[in-house]
């Protein structure tokens, strides 16, 4: 049976210097970045990853990019990820294949009692950074959806440049 990771998303993101910095400027971009890292990780490990975030998805015009190998779950308005992860552990029939990634001591103790393994987010982050299957340029190409024509036009409008290059100084 394949291993299954249950990850407390914000817990991991707050311990990662890179993701924490990205969260300060663009939360959705940071979440998409984490999902991309988890996607690469799950493919390398040939396992399944579910990442759970506190609360609701960030609002805004940008979208959460889907991943074929990572399930993304938000706990719901004003709800925490820990109880959701706890329910997932309780509902699992294959607890010996579960690895819970959380710094929360109560959740970690509960997971261990149920027969799951526990990994601290700082240790897990090291695994995310180890030997990615794609180089940085390839990783960007794989997950960068590019800009739509409307987005490009908006940027050009914001910077007051015509799409064909006219009006440039």
ChimeraX attribute file (.defattr): number of C-alpha atoms within 10 A of each C-alpha:
attribute: neighborCount
match mode: 1-to-1
recipient: residues
	/A:1	7
	/A:2	11
	/A:3	16
	/A:4	21
	/A:5	23
	/A:6	22
	/A:7	26
	/A:8	25
	/A:9	23
	/A:10	20
	/A:11	21
	/A:12	22
	/A:13	21
	/A:14	15
	/A:15	14
	/A:16	16
	/A:17	10
	/A:18	12
	/A:19	20
	/A:20	16
	/A:21	14
	/A:22	17
	/A:23	17
	/A:24	9
	/A:25	10
	/A:26	12
	/A:27	17
	/A:28	19
	/A:29	17
	/A:30	19
	/A:31	23
	/A:32	17
	/A:33	18
	/A:34	19
	/A:35	25
	/A:36	22
	/A:37	18
	/A:38	24
	/A:39	23
	/A:40	21
	/A:41	23
	/A:42	20
	/A:43	16
	/A:44	13
	/A:45	12
	/A:46	13
	/A:47	17
	/A:48	19
	/A:49	23
	/A:50	22
	/A:51	22
	/A:52	22
	/A:53	24
	/A:54	21
	/A:55	15
	/A:56	14
	/A:57	18
	/A:58	14
	/A:59	9
	/A:60	7
	/A:61	5
	/A:62	9
	/A:63	12
	/A:64	13
	/A:65	16
	/A:66	14
	/A:67	15
	/A:68	7
	/A:69	19
	/A:70	22
	/A:71	16
	/A:72	19
	/A:73	19
	/A:74	18
	/A:75	18
	/A:76	14
	/A:77	10
	/A:78	8
	/A:79	14
	/A:80	17
	/A:81	22
	/A:82	21
	/A:83	13
	/A:84	19
	/A:85	25
	/A:86	18
	/A:87	10
	/A:88	16
	/A:89	23
	/A:90	14
	/A:91	10
	/A:92	13
	/A:93	10
	/A:94	14
	/A:95	19
	/A:96	15
	/A:97	17
	/A:98	25
	/A:99	22
	/A:100	25
	/A:101	26
	/A:102	25
	/A:103	17
	/A:104	13
	/A:105	10
	/A:106	12
	/A:107	19
	/A:108	22
	/A:109	13
	/A:110	15
	/A:111	22
	/A:112	18
	/A:113	10
	/A:114	16
	/A:115	15
	/A:116	22
	/A:117	18
	/A:118	21
	/A:119	17
	/A:120	17
	/A:121	23
	/A:122	17
	/A:123	11
	/A:124	16
	/A:125	18
	/A:126	10
	/A:127	12
	/A:128	17
	/A:129	11
	/A:130	10
	/A:131	10
	/A:132	15
	/A:133	12
	/A:134	12
	/A:135	10
	/A:136	10
	/A:137	8
	/A:138	11
	/A:139	15
	/A:140	14
	/A:141	12
	/A:142	11
	/A:143	17
	/A:144	11
	/A:145	9
	/A:146	10
	/A:147	10
	/A:148	9
	/A:149	9
	/A:150	9
	/A:151	11
	/A:152	13
	/A:153	16
	/A:154	12
	/A:155	14
	/A:156	14
	/A:157	12
	/A:158	9
	/A:159	9
	/A:160	12
	/A:161	15
	/A:162	12
	/A:163	12
	/A:164	7
	/A:165	9
	/A:166	8
	/A:167	9
	/A:168	8
	/A:169	5
